[in-house]
Amino acid sequence: MGKVSEEYRNDNSTVSEKYRNDNSTVSEAYRNNNSTVSESESALIDWFQNNKSIVSKQVEKLLNVKQARARQILKKMVQKQLIVRHGNGKNTYYVLA
């Protein structure tokens, strides 16, 4: 797994206390599912505090991972119902569930 990009670490060195103590931004379905959130998933959830959507290219840069890994992370987050996928192909983007 790739490390969170230097730019992200400088702005957000740890997952905010809000995510540890207040799950209001995480979907109800996820809260009822006792899964854990990975560091990558936490970074993406944090992204949504200031952004409405994200595309796989942004995930690549944010997490410093290759295209296939970015898509794998996004797919897993969709399966966990943390985010929702919209569009197809180059028009695919993701929003917080």
C-alpha angles and dihedrals in degrees: 000000000000122000122250109269120265091243091056094045091053093053099035110020093174136018106275120259087240091071093047095048106025120044094183092120094050117084120261090239090058094048089055090049109076093218122134126238117236123223089256092050091048090052091052093047088051089051089062092062088078102019133057098209144007136206127210092255090060090049090053091055097039095050097029093235135133124262095261093051092047090054091046091054092048092048091051091049090052089051090051088050092238092124137018125228120225129185132006136264114343090357094062117124134162132224132189112271 
